[in-house]
Every structure is written in structure tokens, then in C-alpha cells.
Amino acid sequence: MQYRYQLASDVIRDGLGLERTDESWNVLAEVFRYDADHSLTISLFSEGLPFTEIEKLVLMAREELGPFEDRTLLPEQLELNDE
């Protein structure tokens, strides 16, 4: 299966999402940046997505989504030994 990415603005949820889609542009997973409360979420809309594809989506989202609308930076990336 060939995967694609797209950025999608959502005025109802007040934010921006990076979506992972299939070749027919069906959304399979999304990392969403909520500008109103400065939060980030990930949603999976399909079962059995390869771990490496989700990992890539999350890493890309850090770069592609940029800061929140008010220019506040995204939270720092945690290290593996952080609790």
C-alpha cells in the first residue's frame, strides 16, 4: 500500500492536522494541533497500520505542524528516560 500525507486546516476544531492517507486519500491516521488549548493528539482510523508509518507521521508532525497559532512552540520532545 502506498501512503500519502496531507495538511488539513480545521476551523471547527480550531487547529491543523497532518494526515496519513491511502492512495485514494482516505484518512488512516492524524496528528492534530489544537490551537485553542495548545494540545496535540493522534487518532487512528484504521487497524493494522505499520508501526513505522505511525512513527514517521508523529516525527513529521513535529516539523510540519509548526508552532501554535499564537506562535507558542510545541511541547519539547520527551527523551526515552523521561517520566
C-alpha positions, 0 to 999 in steps of 0.5 A, spaced: 500 500 500 502 506 498 501 512 503 500 519 502 500 525 507 496 531 507 495 538 511 488 539 513 486 546 516 480 545 521 476 551 523 471 547 527 476 544 531 480 550 531 487 547 529 491 543 523 492 536 522 497 532 518 494 526 515 496 519 513 492 517 507 491 511 502 492 512 495 485 514 494 486 519 500 482 516 505 484 518 512 488 512 516 491 516 521 492 524 524 496 528 528 492 534 530 494 541 533 489 544 537 490 551 537 485 553 542 488 549 548 495 548 545 494 540 545 496 535 540 493 528 539 493 522 534 487 518 532 487 512 528 482 510 523 484 504 521 487 497 524 493 494 522 497 500 520 505 499 520 508 501 526 513 505 522 508 509 518 505 511 525 512 513 527 514 517 521 507 521 521 508 523 529 516 525 527 513 529 521 508 532 525 513 535 529 516 539 523 510 540 519 505 542 524 509 548 526 508 552 532 501 554 535 497 559 532 499 564 537 506 562 535 507 558 542 512 552 540 510 545 541 511 541 547 519 539 547 520 532 545 520 527 551 527 523 551 526 515 552 528 516 560 523 521 561 517 520 566 
